[in-house]
Amino acid sequence: MIGICPNCNQRYSYNDYDVDYVHSCDSRSATINEEDVLKVGNYVDESTGETITVPNANFQGLANKSKLTKAGINGQRSVTVNSRGKNVNNYRERQHYEYIEVKK
C-alpha cells in the first residue's frame, strides 16, 4: 500500500498489516527535512557522531549575553537564525522523522 507523508508530501509504502510507520522526510529541502531541538545539555551530532558540549546551560533561552546591558535594552543585538527562524545559539537541527498512524 502507498501513503503520502503529511510533512514532506513524499510517497512511502507500507504493508496492509502495519499499524504505524516512521518516515524519514526527504523532500530536497533542508527546511522541511530537519527540525529544531532546544539545546539543554551535551548531545551527540547525528551526522558526525561527535559529542557536542553546551558551554553553559544557564544561558539557554537567552538570545545573547547582553540582555540586561544598554545594548540589550536598546535592541542592538545580533542574533543568527536558521531557515526556520530559530536562534542558532539555542537550537540545533536534526533529521525530522514523521510518525504516521496507518490504522486506528
Secondary structure as UniProt FT lines:
FT   STRAND          2..4
FT   TURN            6..8
FT   STRAND          11..13
FT   TURN            16..17
FT   STRAND          20..24
FT   HELIX           30..33
FT   STRAND          34..38
FT   STRAND          43..44
FT   TURN            46..48
FT   STRAND          51..52
FT   HELIX           57..59
FT   TURN            60..61
FT   TURN            65..68
FT   HELIX           70..73
FT   TURN            74..75
FT   TURN            83..84
FT   TURN            88..90
FT   STRAND          91..95
FT   STRAND          97..101
//
